[in-house]
Amino acid sequence: MANTRGSQWQGQNNPGALRRQALWRAIEEEFDEPLTDVILGLREQGNSWRTVAGALGTSYSVLQEWRHVLGLPINRLDKIYDPSSCPAVRASDVKAQAFGYPDAPTAIADLRANHGLTLKQIGERLGIHYAYISKLSPASVKGIHNTSTQGHAVHCRQLEHVARGGPDHPWSKDNDIVFAYAKAKV
């Protein structure tokens, strides 16, 4: 038995196809050029494929379909970075700027190093999820000192245990710098 349901939505019976064809004709009339020349002209100006689709008033997938029909190259690696498709400032930077910092990493470094706040406390203060705070944290404030006060106390007890175990304790190998830093914090 033939697929009668699928055949009902082919060609002129498909309202989406009719809309795409009308848009195609409208674009050609507006630019007074064939659609191929319009697309390639926008592309030569340095626009990304998504920007070209937006300029033509269609979705990226419809543009892909048109490129296939027109015989234009469809190379997935053919990508141009288009700064207009990315926000100029991250939302986290905007939240940090509200507190007088130039960007989020600077705010995190200051709040962590100079004010002694934990990642969760920094997240609550800036209104940013603490996992994203961890991602944005500069290398200078990452490490043991990012733990809470209770976590730091547990870590100090572990260091005392290692010190009592002597130089042959497995944790004391290759960690002298880390332990010296943690002991200096106590």
Secondary structure, 3 states (H helix, E strand, C coil): CCCHHHHCCCHHHCHHHHHHHHHHHHHHHHHCCCHHHHHHHHHHCCCCHHHHHHHHCCCHHHHHHHHHHHCCCCCCCCCCCCHHHCCCCCHHHHHHHCCCCCCHHHHHHHHHHCCCCCHHHHHHHHCCCHHHHHHHCCHHHCCHHHCCHHHHHHHHHHHHHHHHHCCCCHHHCCCHHHHHHHHHHC
